[in-house]
Amino acid sequence: MKKFTIVILSMLIMFCWIQPLQAQESNNFKDQFSRHFDYASRVLSLAKAMPADKYSWGPEEEVMTVEEVYTHIARYNFYYLESSLGIPAPDDVDIDNIESITGKENVVSILERSIEHVKESMKEMPISKLHEETMMYGRTVNGQAVLMQLITHKSEHVGQSIAYARMNGIVPPWSE
């Protein structure tokens, strides 16, 4: 009986020790995600610095224009949260038509709203959501994988935005 009690007590101690570690790891993930997301969100300052007359510019036919790149980023900021994590976009945001938004003021506005939506959603997201299984592109993944895809997608298009700006003689604000 004494060995059984020691085993149960040991398991209880381990369980109590592992749970806080898992929560700490998840909090660390949320913190790291937020730092990377904020860094990639500097694209908003580039969108604001880009002249309005350059928003319809694209490097060649059949390639996204400046405004299409920014609205594409905004769309997927909303899309990944809604489609894979069940976090709906605001009622007045039509995810399927974001990429048809034109004009600097409108584009900057939707990009800014999408960034704020992700930030607020992360603040409110329970840690358990990071470990829940969900579907993304037909694969079973967890919430962390969805958020990593969001960062990867956004970062890819930040690089594209930087190239577009430089091709138009615009220096990214953080490089001045």
URJOJO-V810019 format. One record per residue. N is the residue number from 1. RES is the residue in three letters. OMEGA is omega in whole degrees, -180 to 180 (none if undefined). D_FIRST is the distance of its C-alpha to the first C-alpha in Angstrom with 1 decimal. Layout:
((N RES OMEGA D_FIRST) (N RES OMEGA D_FIRST))
//
This chain:
((1 MET -179 0.0) (2 LYS 179 3.8) (3 LYS 179 5.5) (4 PHE 179 5.1) (5 THR 179 6.2) (6 ILE 179 8.7) (7 VAL 180 9.9) (8 ILE 180 10.6) (9 LEU 178 12.2) (10 SER 179 14.1) (11 MET 179 15.4) (12 LEU 179 16.4) (13 ILE 179 18.3) (14 MET 179 19.9) (15 PHE -180 21.0) (16 CYS -180 22.5) (17 TRP -177 24.3) (18 ILE -178 25.6) (19 GLN 178 27.1) (20 PRO 178 29.5) (21 LEU 179 30.5) (22 GLN 178 31.5) (23 ALA 180 33.5) (24 GLN 178 35.1) (25 GLU 179 36.1) (26 SER 177 37.6) (27 ASN 177 39.4) (28 ASN 178 40.7) (29 PHE 180 42.0) (30 LYS 178 43.8) (31 ASP 180 45.3) (32 GLN 177 46.4) (33 PHE -178 47.8) (34 SER 178 49.7) (35 ARG 180 51.3) (36 HIS 179 52.4) (37 PHE 178 53.6) (38 ASP 180 55.6) (39 TYR 180 57.1) (40 ALA -179 58.2) (41 SER 175 59.5) (42 ARG 175 62.3) (43 VAL 178 64.1) (44 LEU 178 65.0) (45 SER 176 67.1) (46 LEU 178 68.8) (47 ALA 179 69.5) (48 LYS -178 71.1) (49 ALA -178 73.1) (50 MET 179 74.5) (51 PRO -178 77.9) (52 ALA -178 78.2) (53 ASP 178 80.9) (54 LYS -177 78.5) (55 TYR 179 75.9) (56 SER -179 77.7) (57 TRP 172 78.0) (58 GLY -175 76.3) (59 PRO 176 76.9) (60 GLU 178 78.4) (61 GLU 176 78.6) (62 GLU 177 75.4) (63 VAL -178 73.3) (64 MET 174 71.5) (65 THR 178 73.6) (66 VAL -177 72.4) (67 GLU 178 71.6) (68 GLU 177 69.9) (69 VAL -179 67.5) (70 TYR 180 66.6) (71 THR 176 66.3) (72 HIS 176 64.2) (73 ILE -179 61.7) (74 ALA -179 61.7) (75 ARG -176 61.1) (76 TYR 171 58.1) (77 ASN 177 56.6) (78 PHE -172 56.6) (79 TYR -177 56.0) (80 TYR 180 52.7) (81 LEU -177 51.1) (82 GLU -173 52.4) (83 SER -175 52.1) (84 SER -178 48.7) (85 LEU 177 46.9) (86 GLY 178 48.4) (87 ILE -174 49.9) (88 PRO 172 53.4) (89 ALA 175 56.6) (90 PRO -176 58.5) (91 ASP -177 60.5) (92 ASP 179 63.8) (93 VAL 178 62.8) (94 ASP -175 63.8) (95 ILE -175 61.7) (96 ASP -177 63.8) (97 ASN -179 67.0) (98 ILE -175 66.1) (99 GLU 176 67.7) (100 SER 178 71.1) (101 ILE 180 71.2) (102 THR 178 74.2) (103 GLY -175 75.8) (104 LYS -176 74.3) (105 GLU 180 73.5) (106 ASN -179 71.6) (107 VAL 179 69.8) (108 VAL -179 68.7) (109 SER -178 67.6) (110 ILE 177 65.3) (111 LEU 179 63.9) (112 GLU 179 63.1) (113 ARG -179 61.5) (114 SER 178 59.3) (115 ILE 179 58.1) (116 GLU 179 57.3) (117 HIS 179 55.6) (118 VAL -179 53.2) (119 LYS 180 52.6) (120 GLU 179 51.9) (121 SER 179 49.7) (122 MET 179 47.6) (123 LYS -175 47.2) (124 GLU -174 46.0) (125 MET 176 43.9) (126 PRO -180 40.2) (127 ILE -177 38.1) (128 SER -179 36.5) (129 LYS -180 40.0) (130 LEU -176 40.0) (131 HIS 180 37.2) (132 GLU 176 38.3) (133 GLU 179 40.0) (134 THR 179 43.6) (135 MET 174 46.8) (136 MET -178 49.4) (137 TYR 177 52.3) (138 GLY 179 50.6) (139 ARG 174 47.5) (140 THR -179 44.0) (141 VAL 174 43.1) (142 ASN -178 41.2) (143 GLY 179 42.9) (144 GLN -180 43.0) (145 ALA 178 45.1) (146 VAL -179 47.5) (147 LEU 176 48.0) (148 MET 177 48.5) (149 GLN 179 51.2) (150 LEU 179 52.8) (151 ILE -179 53.1) (152 THR 180 54.4) (153 HIS -178 56.9) (154 LYS -178 58.2) (155 SER 178 58.5) (156 GLU -177 60.5) (157 HIS 171 63.0) (158 VAL 177 63.1) (159 GLY 177 64.4) (160 GLN 180 66.9) (161 SER 178 68.0) (162 ILE 179 68.6) (163 ALA 178 70.8) (164 TYR -179 72.7) (165 ALA -177 73.4) (166 ARG 177 74.5) (167 MET 180 76.8) (168 ASN 177 78.4) (169 GLY 180 78.8) (170 ILE 177 76.1) (171 VAL 177 73.8) (172 PRO -176 70.3) (173 PRO -179 70.0) (174 TRP -180 67.2) (175 SER -176 69.4) (176 GLU none 72.4))
//
